[in-house]
Amino acid sequence: MSGASREAQASARERLDALADNTSVDAAKLADDLAAVTALLDREVSLRRVLTDPAQPGEAKSQLAGRLLGGQVGGECADLVSGMVRSRWSRSRDLVDAIEELASGAEFIAADRAGVLDDVEDELFRFGRIVASSSELRAALTDKVANRSAKAALVSELLGGRANPVTERLVVRLVAQPRGRSLEAGLNALSKLAADRRDRVVAVVTSAVPMSDAQKQRLGDALAKLYGRRVHLNLDIDPELIGGVQVRIGDEVINGSIADRLAEADRRMTAG
């Protein structure tokens, strides 16, 4: 997003955080309602254009949203969306993207309240690794011809009873309504949003063997000092590293693996 949409999105996040402070708000129900509005506006292109038309007064757009959503979703969701359409959006699609993000954010609020946010982050990461390792599964979950309910049922079969319900709901929505994104991009966006919930960055840590709790603690502390923020570690195993660890944060790679050091030594010897 750019310009006006960024500002509108930031305001919407603040309103969601304000709602999160009220523990009487059912965050999971709010997430479900916001996801329903996302699906509606994704389908109804003309409607979202009307709701983001800069030539129309903000109050008129807000009242229209209120009339459309009243009785269809909870009051908190209707109020959030009505407030969002008062803002100026650079593109009509940006409004839908922002509502979808709020839906995921509300799920993470529910997970945080229940004390399972770390579990959800880990499960999203592990699911991404499972998908990456199985081209057959990835094809089934991203098949554009396949029925959405069938793909959702497959996710429920894979995760039901094995993962937190928040994780299952997030992944079901992602495969049922990818909205032009790859599955990997969607899972990465969810991981980043979960980390942002606690003002943390996500580090994908690959090691040759499983790390001990003490090693994970030391690495997490060192990365937190380096980045000035709390760092959530997503752990992966790759025996080809031989030893050491490789840390990826966004586009930055901190490579401390023995294999990498051997390769670097070999390059130096060849150059010499």
VOGU-3710 file (C-alpha; in Angstrom, 3 decimals, decimal comma):
1> msgasreaqa> 0,000/0,000/0,000  1,045/3,577/-0,497  0,070/7,075/0,515  -3,466/7,457/1,755  -4,049/3,715/2,056  -1,129/3,306/4,459  -2,541/5,991/6,733  -6,031/4,499/6,575  -4,679/1,041/7,359  -2,708/2,347/10,345
11> sarerldala> -5,858/4,000/11,723  -7,805/0,758/11,288  -5,134/-1,176/13,188  -5,374/1,325/16,044  -9,146/0,867/16,189  -8,731/-2,902/16,281  -6,190/-2,593/19,112  -8,639/-0,406/21,022  -11,280/-3,112/20,650  -8,752/-5,702/21,815
21> dntsvdaakl> -8,417/-3,832/25,112  -12,064/-4,642/25,764  -12,021/-8,283/26,856  -15,790/-8,543/26,430  -15,272/-8,424/22,652  -15,229/-11,932/21,151  -12,075/-11,674/19,020  -12,694/-14,977/17,212  -16,233/-13,907/16,239  -14,910/-10,519/15,118
31> addlaavtal> -12,314/-12,281/12,956  -14,988/-14,447/11,351  -17,173/-11,409/10,620  -14,267/-9,461/9,111  -13,382/-12,458/6,944  -16,993/-12,548/5,693  -16,809/-8,848/4,772  -13,501/-9,504/2,995  -15,141/-12,229/0,899  -18,111/-9,971/0,120
41> ldrevslrrv> -16,022/-7,024/-1,056  -13,643/-9,304/-2,946  -16,605/-10,579/-4,971  -18,482/-7,289/-5,343  -16,043/-5,054/-7,197  -18,611/-2,313/-7,855  -19,535/-2,151/-4,179  -15,969/-1,724/-2,979  -15,450/0,977/-5,581  -18,459/2,858/-4,253
51> ltdpaqpgea> -17,167/2,500/-0,687  -13,764/3,903/-1,658  -14,914/6,568/-4,119  -13,025/9,753/-3,114  -15,759/11,859/-4,704  -18,322/10,610/-2,174  -18,554/12,092/1,359  -17,057/9,838/4,017  -20,193/9,948/6,149  -22,382/8,830/3,253
61> ksqlagrllg> -20,082/5,841/2,606  -20,069/5,009/6,299  -23,868/5,020/6,454  -24,053/2,808/3,366  -21,674/0,290/4,944  -23,712/0,373/8,137  -26,952/-0,341/6,260  -25,380/-3,197/4,288  -23,722/-4,869/7,262  -26,276/-4,152/9,973
71> gqvggecadl> -27,735/-7,430/11,192  -25,364/-9,431/8,986  -22,287/-9,145/11,212  -21,614/-8,132/14,812  -21,701/-4,521/15,866  -17,930/-4,320/16,410  -17,262/-5,470/12,842  -19,864/-3,120/11,353  -18,401/-0,191/13,304  -14,850/-1,034/12,221
81> vsgmvrsrws> -15,728/-1,254/8,532  -17,942/1,846/8,673  -15,032/3,755/10,152  -12,633/2,425/7,528  -14,722/3,582/4,560  -14,669/7,122/5,930  -10,930/7,123/5,244  -9,335/7,776/1,875  -7,932/4,756/0,009  -5,505/4,890/-2,913
91> rsrdlvdaie> -7,079/1,797/-4,508  -10,361/0,037/-3,805  -8,518/-3,264/-3,362  -6,486/-1,745/-0,518  -9,633/-1,536/1,592  -10,238/-5,271/1,154  -6,601/-6,083/1,931  -6,823/-4,032/5,126  -10,050/-5,712/6,271  -8,509/-9,121/5,606
101> elasgaefia> -5,476/-8,151/7,680  -7,760/-7,062/10,530  -9,477/-10,468/10,384  -6,126/-12,220/10,840  -5,142/-9,686/13,488  -8,302/-10,451/15,455  -7,417/-14,158/15,347  -3,986/-13,392/16,767  -5,616/-11,294/19,500  -7,741/-14,330/20,394
111> adragvlddv> -4,609/-16,511/20,463  -2,736/-13,965/22,572  -5,557/-13,774/25,105  -5,564/-17,571/25,362  -1,787/-17,658/25,822  -1,233/-19,724/22,658  0,177/-17,127/20,257  3,615/-18,772/20,271  2,001/-22,127/19,453  0,084/-20,617/16,545
121> edelfrfgri> 3,244/-18,999/15,139  5,099/-22,301/15,346  2,238/-24,247/13,768  1,987/-21,830/10,836  5,711/-22,203/10,248  5,609/-26,009/10,453  2,625/-26,163/8,114  4,551/-24,051/5,612  7,453/-26,506/5,808  5,109/-29,461/5,270
131> vassselraa> 3,642/-27,801/2,185  7,113/-26,955/0,862  8,192/-30,586/1,193  5,161/-32,037/-0,626  4,480/-30,879/-4,185  1,359/-33,091/-4,233  -0,108/-31,409/-1,151  0,771/-27,947/-2,426  -0,900/-28,716/-5,763  -4,057/-29,910/-3,993
141> ltdkvanrsa> -4,254/-26,805/-1,806  -3,597/-24,330/-4,635  -5,589/-25,981/-7,427  -7,609/-23,151/-8,995  -10,198/-25,597/-10,337  -10,766/-27,448/-7,048  -13,783/-26,589/-4,942  -12,996/-24,189/-2,053  -14,876/-26,369/0,421  -12,846/-29,398/-0,643
151> kaalvsellg> -9,588/-27,550/-0,013  -10,861/-26,314/3,338  -11,874/-29,872/4,234  -8,376/-31,083/3,367  -6,833/-28,507/5,710  -9,241/-29,523/8,470  -8,294/-33,149/7,912  -4,596/-32,284/8,166  -4,794/-29,916/11,136  -7,975/-30,846/12,972
161> granpvterl> -7,089/-31,976/16,490  -3,380/-31,531/15,777  -3,152/-27,744/15,738  -4,752/-24,859/17,587  -8,193/-23,904/16,198  -6,815/-20,410/15,434  -4,141/-21,936/13,187  -6,709/-24,101/11,428  -9,061/-21,168/10,787  -6,263/-18,999/9,393
171> vvrlvaqprg> -5,016/-21,683/7,006  -8,534/-22,638/5,896  -9,250/-19,014/4,976  -5,946/-18,743/3,141  -6,476/-21,786/0,917  -10,174/-21,114/0,379  -9,629/-17,462/-0,524  -6,024/-16,892/-1,672  -6,922/-13,613/-3,426  -4,128/-13,950/-5,974
181> rsleaglnal> -1,337/-14,796/-3,514  0,800/-17,895/-3,453  0,293/-20,157/-0,456  3,851/-19,442/0,678  3,339/-15,670/0,488  0,126/-15,953/2,476  1,736/-18,039/5,216  4,713/-15,654/5,405  2,362/-12,684/5,738  0,527/-14,417/8,577
191> sklaadrrdr> 3,804/-15,176/10,384  4,891/-11,544/10,095  1,537/-10,309/11,360  1,725/-12,647/14,340  5,208/-11,356/15,172  4,081/-7,742/14,825  1,363/-8,465/17,369  4,110/-8,480/20,002  6,464/-6,125/18,201  8,777/-8,978/17,319
201> vvavvtsavp> 10,697/-10,018/14,239  10,679/-13,579/12,902  13,965/-15,425/12,392  14,019/-18,688/10,440  16,830/-20,665/12,062  18,175/-23,699/10,220  20,555/-26,016/12,039  22,151/-29,389/11,320  20,712/-30,913/14,516  17,975/-29,813/16,943
211> msdaqkqrlg> 19,051/-26,956/19,209  18,858/-27,256/22,984  16,675/-24,874/24,993  19,804/-23,123/26,254  21,113/-22,642/22,703  17,770/-21,245/21,543  17,709/-18,856/24,480  21,241/-17,600/23,788  20,544/-17,152/20,084  17,253/-15,363/20,758
221> dalaklygrr> 18,926/-13,017/23,249  21,790/-12,256/20,835  19,408/-11,509/17,930  17,220/-9,346/20,181  20,251/-7,223/21,068  21,256/-7,014/17,418  17,813/-5,931/16,150  16,569/-4,072/19,210  13,340/-6,067/19,245  12,159/-9,414/20,513
231> vhlnldidpe> 12,834/-12,173/18,006  10,665/-15,236/17,481  12,642/-18,272/16,306  11,141/-20,594/13,694  13,335/-23,699/13,797  14,172/-25,994/10,900  16,628/-28,891/10,483  18,942/-29,432/7,506  21,639/-32,132/7,998  23,497/-30,809/4,925
241> liggvqvrig> 24,623/-27,824/6,983  26,989/-30,266/8,774  27,047/-27,948/11,795  26,361/-24,433/12,970  23,245/-22,451/12,170  21,837/-20,279/9,412  19,557/-17,409/10,403  17,253/-15,665/7,924  15,391/-12,503/8,917  13,478/-11,100/5,970
251> devingsiad> 15,976/-10,797/3,123  18,985/-10,828/5,440  20,922/-14,060/6,004  23,368/-14,610/8,856  25,209/-17,746/7,885  27,251/-19,468/10,563  27,127/-23,002/9,187  30,232/-25,170/8,889  29,272/-26,060/5,323  29,251/-22,383/4,424
261> rlaeadrrmt> 32,634/-21,852/6,075  34,098/-24,809/4,162  32,687/-23,455/0,906  34,169/-20,029/1,641  37,564/-21,604/2,426  37,391/-23,557/-0,830  36,612/-20,415/-2,793  39,599/-18,643/-1,233  41,932/-21,547/-2,059  40,649/-21,687/-5,626
271> ag> 41,096/-17,935/-5,997  44,616/-18,188/-4,638
//
